[in-house]
Amino acid sequence: MTKKVVHIITGLNDGGAEGVLARLCLHSEQVQHVVISLMDEGKYGPLLGRSGVTVHCLGMNPGKPGIVRLFRLVRLIRAEQPDLVQTWMYHADLLGGIAAKLAGVRRVFWGIRHSTLEKGKSKRSTIMIARLCALLSSWVPNKIICCATKARDVHADIGYSPRKLRVIPNGYDLSRFRSDAAAGAKVRAELGLGQNDFIIGSVGRFDPLKDHSNLLRALVRVAESKIPFCCLLIGKGLSPDNLSLAKHIAELGLQDRVLLLGQRPDVPAVMNALDLHILSSSSEGFPNVIAEAMACGTPCVSTDVGDALEILGDQEACCPARDPQALGDLIIKLAQEWVHSPSEWQARKVASSRRISEKFSIDAMVEAYEACWFHAACD
């Protein structure tokens, strides 16, 4: 008999947790999946619906759920009669976990996607919800699935039940994120970039934790080294109408070297257009963007945040966070290899894609979740 899993998530907009949930539902063929969004259908709701996954949206404000909507969630879970409930992110862990227990579900699994809970970096409300979840972690969930080793360690430190914490790395659709020279060449042509130009870039929304200022200051150092380059910034808020960012770029003298492309629907093609992808964040959990770039055969460098090093598998491709000099030196080192050692660079590209296919495939992630849900391997 087919098992049924009800997933409860805060919302279905464009984000790391939302993307992982969608990939899991679409590639886990032995399980019937139902998704409940506490808010709206966002980006992924229609995609899941077209693929045959039932999606319910409660229109709730997770910060102020209200007793009526909470019990609507309880009734919905009870009506679906799942074998288990998997929740995603703090608000859904708290509300969904309690609702599942009230609905009589015996097996509840929480999902943790954060690796940093510090004043000034995370919202006060987020920290409060996480600490409340820590108090309930011995009672509500059977297991707590973390996206990263760092996330597991951080949450054990704030009081989550250590014996329940498990790590399942994200998995990637390698039919979408793969080496595609033609797609990369098309993007370069669209942007007026030559095939022999050294193109670096960063994909990720404009957010203080992404620390684009760190990247820009590192690029000043690269420019001073006389290495020619063009840097593409792709993601929500990284467009020319971000006047404060555009001003910062101009003040650093980088206006002729940095292109603000905003959000794009062809991220795999953009990854293929890059020679080097850079993550400059001050905080991450399991940075999907590194794995996605590497899956396309694009080498990466990163600040040493979250599980970045675990994805890269190369200490020399990491540098401390908030250190633009170190990040700049790392970019310069890789740029010199690109210029002077084409055979070594090609080997680096091949090794990048191979690492993701061997360690972070979507099939491996699906297998790990299903083992944790249904088999003793997670006990």
Residue pairs with C-beta under 8 A, 6 or more apart in sequence:
2 30
2 31
2 32
3 30
3 31
3 32
3 83
3 84
3 373
3 374
4 31
4 32
4 33
4 34
4 80
4 81
4 82
4 83
5 31
5 32
5 33
5 34
5 82
5 83
5 84
5 85
5 86
5 373
6 34
6 35
6 36
6 77
6 80
6 82
6 84
6 85
6 86
6 100
6 105
7 21
7 25
7 33
7 34
7 35
7 36
7 85
7 86
7 87
7 88
8 36
8 38
8 73
8 77
8 85
8 86
8 87
8 88
8 92
8 95
8 96
8 99
8 100
9 17
9 18
9 21
9 35
9 36
9 37
9 38
9 87
9 88
9 89
9 92
10 37
10 38
10 39
10 62
10 88
10 89
10 91
10 92
11 18
11 37
11 38
11 39
11 40
11 42
12 18
12 21
12 35
12 37
12 39
12 40
12 41
12 42
12 43
12 44
12 45
12 48
12 55
12 57
13 42
13 43
13 44
14 42
14 43
14 44
14 236
16 113
16 147
16 170
16 285
16 286
16 288
17 88
17 89
17 111
17 113
17 147
18 42
18 43
18 44
18 88
19 44
19 288
20 147
20 170
20 171
20 288
20 365
21 35
21 44
21 88
22 44
22 47
22 48
23 171
23 172
23 173
23 362
23 365
24 33
24 365
24 366
24 369
25 33
25 35
25 48
25 51
25 53
26 48
26 51
26 53
27 171
27 173
27 362
27 363
27 366
28 366
28 369
28 370
30 370
31 370
33 53
33 54
34 53
34 54
34 55
34 56
34 80
34 82
35 45
35 48
35 53
35 54
35 55
35 56
36 55
36 56
36 57
36 58
36 73
36 76
36 77
36 96
37 45
37 55
37 56
37 57
37 58
38 58
38 60
38 62
38 65
38 73
38 91
38 92
38 95
38 96
39 57
39 58
39 59
39 60
39 61
39 62
40 57
40 59
41 49
41 55
41 57
45 55
45 57
48 55
49 55
56 76
58 69
58 72
58 73
58 76
59 69
60 66
60 69
60 73
62 91
62 92
62 95
63 91
63 125
65 95
70 95
70 98
70 99
73 95
73 96
73 99
74 99
74 102
74 103
75 103
77 85
77 99
77 100
77 103
77 105
78 103
78 104
82 105
83 107
84 105
84 106
84 107
84 108
84 109
84 142
84 373
85 96
85 97
85 100
85 105
85 107
85 108
85 109
86 109
86 111
86 145
86 369
86 373
87 93
87 96
87 97
87 100
87 108
87 109
87 110
87 111
88 111
88 113
89 111
89 112
89 113
90 112
90 114
90 126
90 129
90 130
90 133
91 129
92 111
93 110
93 111
93 112
93 133
93 140
93 141
94 129
94 132
94 133
94 136
97 108
97 110
97 133
97 136
97 140
97 141
98 136
98 140
100 108
101 108
101 140
107 142
107 373
108 140
108 141
108 142
109 141
109 142
109 143
109 144
109 145
109 372
109 373
110 133
110 137
110 140
110 141
110 143
110 144
110 145
111 144
111 145
111 147
112 144
112 145
112 146
112 147
112 151
112 152
112 155
112 160
113 147
113 151
113 285
113 286
114 122
114 126
114 130
114 151
114 154
114 285
115 148
115 150
115 151
115 154
115 283
115 284
115 285
115 286
115 305
115 306
115 307
116 122
116 154
116 209
116 283
116 284
116 285
116 306
117 126
117 127
117 130
117 154
117 155
117 158
119 127
121 208
121 209
121 282
121 283
130 155
130 158
131 158
131 159
133 160
134 155
134 158
134 159
134 160
135 159
137 144
137 159
137 160
137 161
137 164
138 161
138 164
141 164
142 164
143 164
143 165
143 166
143 372
143 378
144 155
144 160
144 161
144 164
144 165
144 166
145 166
145 167
145 168
145 369
145 372
146 152
146 155
146 165
146 166
146 167
146 168
147 167
147 168
147 169
147 170
147 285
147 286
147 307
148 167
148 169
148 285
148 286
148 306
148 307
148 310
149 167
149 307
149 310
150 285
150 306
150 307
151 167
151 285
151 286
151 306
151 307
152 165
152 166
152 167
155 165
156 162
156 165
166 372
166 378
168 365
168 368
168 369
168 372
169 286
169 307
169 310
169 359
169 360
169 365
170 286
170 288
170 291
170 360
170 365
171 360
171 361
171 362
171 363
171 364
171 365
171 366
172 288
172 291
172 292
172 295
172 356
172 360
172 361
172 362
173 362
174 295
174 356
174 357
174 361
174 362
176 268
177 268
177 271
177 291
177 292
177 295
177 296
177 356
178 268
178 295
178 296
178 297
178 353
179 272
179 296
179 297
179 349
179 353
180 268
180 269
180 272
180 296
181 272
183 266
183 268
183 269
183 272
183 273
184 269
184 271
184 272
184 273
184 274
185 195
185 273
186 269
187 266
187 269
187 270
187 272
187 273
188 194
188 195
188 197
188 199
188 273
191 232
191 259
191 261
191 273
193 199
193 230
193 273
197 228
197 229
197 230
198 227
198 228
198 229
198 230
198 275
198 276
198 335
198 338
198 339
199 229
199 230
199 231
199 232
199 273
199 274
199 275
199 276
200 229
200 230
200 231
200 232
200 274
200 275
200 276
200 277
200 278
200 331
200 335
201 231
201 232
201 233
201 234
201 270
201 273
201 274
201 276
201 277
201 278
202 210
202 212
202 215
202 231
202 232
202 233
202 234
202 235
202 277
202 278
202 279
202 280
202 289
203 234
203 235
203 267
203 270
203 271
203 277
203 289
203 292
203 293
204 210
204 234
204 235
204 279
204 281
204 289
205 235
205 236
205 237
205 238
206 212
206 235
206 236
206 237
206 238
206 242
206 245
207 237
208 282
209 281
209 282
209 283
209 284
210 280
210 281
210 282
211 280
211 281
211 282
211 303
211 321
211 322
212 233
212 238
212 245
212 280
213 248
214 280
214 282
214 303
214 321
214 322
214 323
214 324
214 327
215 231
215 278
215 280
215 324
215 327
216 248
216 249
216 252
216 254
216 258
217 252
217 324
217 328
218 278
218 280
218 324
218 325
218 327
218 328
218 331
219 229
219 231
219 252
219 254
219 257
219 258
219 328
219 331
220 252
220 253
220 254
220 324
220 328
221 324
221 325
221 328
221 329
221 332
222 229
222 328
222 331
222 332
222 335
223 229
223 253
223 254
223 257
225 328
225 332
227 332
227 335
227 336
227 339
229 257
229 335
230 257
230 258
230 259
231 254
231 257
231 258
231 259
232 258
232 259
232 261
232 270
232 273
232 274
233 258
233 259
233 260
233 261
234 261
234 262
234 263
234 264
234 267
234 270
235 262
235 263
236 262
236 263
237 245
237 262
238 245
238 260
238 261
238 262
239 260
239 261
239 262
239 263
240 246
240 260
240 262
242 260
245 260
246 255
246 260
249 255
249 258
249 260
261 270
264 270
267 292
268 292
268 296
271 277
271 292
271 293
271 296
271 298
272 296
272 297
272 298
274 293
274 298
275 298
275 299
275 338
276 298
276 299
276 300
276 301
276 331
276 334
276 335
276 338
277 289
277 290
277 293
277 298
277 299
277 300
277 301
278 300
278 301
278 302
278 327
278 331
279 287
279 289
279 290
279 300
279 301
279 302
279 303
279 305
279 308
280 302
280 303
280 327
281 287
281 302
281 303
281 305
281 306
281 321
282 303
282 305
282 321
282 322
283 305
283 306
283 321
284 305
284 306
284 307
284 308
285 306
285 307
286 306
286 307
286 311
287 302
287 305
287 306
287 307
287 308
287 311
290 300
290 302
290 308
290 311
290 312
291 311
291 356
291 360
293 300
293 352
294 300
294 311
294 312
294 352
294 353
294 355
294 356
295 352
295 353
295 356
295 357
295 360
296 353
297 349
297 350
297 352
297 353
298 349
298 352
299 317
299 334
299 345
299 348
299 349
299 352
300 312
300 317
300 352
301 317
301 318
301 319
301 327
301 330
301 331
301 334
302 308
302 309
302 312
302 317
302 318
302 319
303 318
303 319
303 320
303 321
303 322
303 323
303 327
304 318
304 319
304 320
304 321
305 321
308 318
309 315
309 318
311 355
311 356
311 360
312 318
313 355
313 359
317 330
319 326
319 327
319 329
319 330
320 326
337 344
337 345
337 348
338 345
371 377
371 378
372 378
